[in-house]
Amino acid sequence: MKLSYHRRVQTEVNEAVDWYEEQSAGLGDDFFAKLKEALTQIEARPEGFSFWLASPSVRRVKLRRFPYDV
């Protein structure tokens, strides 16, 4: 599966990486690594994740260690 991204994704990811990095050195890199891991999982098996709320068409994966859903 080829992923597509909303135009604001890059800005939001950069802001999150910067915020985590301000909290603790290296934490921004860890956040970005977990995000890439989740995206790789989604590409590999997009139907392997639970549906978001009551949506019959939107699925999500939770990032490990961080309070984000993709």
VENQUI-V331379 format. One record per pair of residues at least 24 apart in sequence whose C-alpha atoms are under 8 Angstrom apart, sorted by the first residue. I is the first residue (numbers start at 1). J is the second residue. If there is no record, write none. Layout:
BEGIN
I_J + I_J
END
This chain:
BEGIN
1_43 + 1_44 + 1_46 + 2_43 + 3_43 + 31_66 + 34_63 + 34_64 + 35_63 + 38_62 + 38_63 + 38_70 + 39_70
END
